[in-house]
Amino acid sequence: MEKVLSVYFANDRTYISGIMPTETGIELVYINSTEHSIDLEEEIDLNNPEGNMSLLGSQELEILLDDLPFQPSQLTVTLPIDSVLISQFPGDDSLSEKKLKELVNLEIRQQYPKFDTSDFMANIIPLAAKKNKKKMMMGIIIPKKSYGNCKKILKPLDMPISRIELGQLTTHSCFLYNYPDYIQRNVMLIGIEKKFVDISILKKGKPLYYNTAKYTQLNEVGEIMMIEFDKIQTEYVDRIDAAFFYGPYLTKDFLDLMQPNVLAFVAETGRMNAFRMMMSNLDQRDKEYASRVSHIFPPCVGGAIPTYYKKLAII
């Protein structure tokens, strides 16, 4: 059966997972990660280590890919937020491709005035309507240099990249598969990174809201969440039914600190489990590893799951 290999170039390290769709659901067939990260904006030359800060991460990933216990038939890539530009603008999927390209190119010229618009590619995601019925679009603008570096790093696989996504959105796919009992509810997903927190809202399974906020101390995240809740409930939805945390910097102490703040606004909170509804024949060691990192892998695992949301590619 078809097996999908997902590679997530996160900020702290590179995560990889393999899944296999079956008649009864999705089976997790592989999970691993490097010790070092890879900066996709660097000039990556695997044959020239001098000055290449991502060399260790690249070498570690190459070793893992050479030793895969399965033969993938499809390859997907997931990117971290700081490898892309996020743009939100009024509109819906009735806009023509020409108009969408104009909007994306305008955003590129404003954010990257020294670059040519042809140096970028973009995915456009229609968002659910706000409380005032206004519809928005979210543009995921990807530098072609980063995409080229992905292909260079993954060249040993000798496979085309079938899909390239943003981690915050692949997390949505992971959540919707693993938490089908929440599809008809308004859910907040909160990603905890080293220097920023990602906040997104799913409204009955459809992406509604996305924002990233920086912090310097973990105790600042509580205030960030209060500001976010106020904005979301004023402009987007009257209530949020549940909130789930994920990310590499989500610790037990942080979860214990944050849950009381979040419970002031929602009835239920928890740590997101990327493997909640997945089958697995992993050995005991890998099962224990998966249990420890289940809150870190949503972007990676979600990259292998077909997207639930509509996507318009603008190349």
Secondary structure, 3 states (H helix, E strand, C coil): CCCEEEEEECCCCEEEEEEEEECCEEEEEEEEECCCCCCCCCCCCCCCCCCCCCHHHHHHHHHHHHCCCCCCCEEEEEECHHHCEEEEEECCCCCCHHHHHHHHHHHHHHHCCCCCHHHEEEEEEECCCCCCCCCEEEEEEEEHHHHHHHHHHCHHHCCCEEEEEEHHHHHHHHHHHHCHHHCCCEEEEEEECCCEEEEEEEECCEEEEEEEEECCCHHHHHHHHHHHHHHHHHHCCCCCCEEEEECCCCCHHHHHHHHHHHHCCCCEEEECCCCCCCEECCCHHHHHHHHHCCCCCHHHHHHHCCCCCCCEEEC
